Amino acid sequence: MYHDTFTVTDGRLTVDASGLAGVAEVIWPEDCAPSGTTAVCAVAQVPVIGPDYSPQVVLEAHAAEGAEAGKQGTITYAATATGGPEGTAG
């Protein structure tokens, strides 16, 4: 997560890994609260993109047991944070 012009706070990243069924399993980081194949990840401060940027949420995925070689899946996500001219950035 990042912002182009200013730092925002109270970031929430909602990740849906259901598109990986039968392909891969996700290892959720500590700042994510998983429920089945989805999770909400908390990011206290969403930084401005630039030379000092570092990732806030890093997901690990490992091949699912019995997954066919070359098989692909998808992960979808949406993010919101507090800040900006409207009060919420999404």
C-alpha positions, 0 to 999 in steps of 0.5 A: 500500500502507498499513496502518491502525495501524502501519508495516510493512516489507519489503512485496511487491506482486505485480501481475498485468496479464494481464487487460489483454491487448489493452486496455493495456500497463503501464509498470512502475516501477523498484521492480518486477521484471516477468516477462511480464504480472506483476511483484513490486514491493518496498516497503521501508516500508509506511506508516500511512494518514494525512495524510503518506501517499504512494503507493509503487507507481505503475503507468502504463498506455497503450492497446494498439495496436489496442485498441477504444475503451471496451474494459476490462480488469483488474489484480489484486494481492496484498500482504504485509509483515513486521510486526504481531502475527503477524509477517506482514501481508497 
